[in-house]
């Protein structure tokens, strides 16, 4: 897991993508929990827009379909500073999950185009999956891995 995380972080730092180490960690976390972190990151890297100045409005945060693969760390900093927020126009909302679990925050359903981040989480339902992945490593298909330029 550490090797995959380091390789992804190196690629992201070369681009340069802000919060590269955090994004790499979240990508590997998702893979370890059985989600498609590497595939989503590959899709996000192909997107034209990779950044957005976060500004709350009366409805929350409009992410303008910029991938949460890139925005999740900044969203979590915003939530820590300003409290619960509703997100809309979300792309790759699953990337919010590792950060929310790590900080014991609840999130709404990431497939819903408008979901909230905030509240308190009382247990980590992913600890067992993460421990298994750390003990046994990750199995990421070559075709998916190849979706991130610079890793092949």
Secondary structure, DSSP 8 states (H G I E B T S, - for coil): -HHHHHHHHHHHHHHT-TTHHHHHHHHHHHHHTTS-HHHHHHHHHHSS-------EETTEEE-TT-BHHHHHHHHHHHHHHH--EEEES-BSTTHHHHHHHHTT-EE--TTSSEEEEES-----TTHHHHHHHHHH-----HHHHTTSTT--
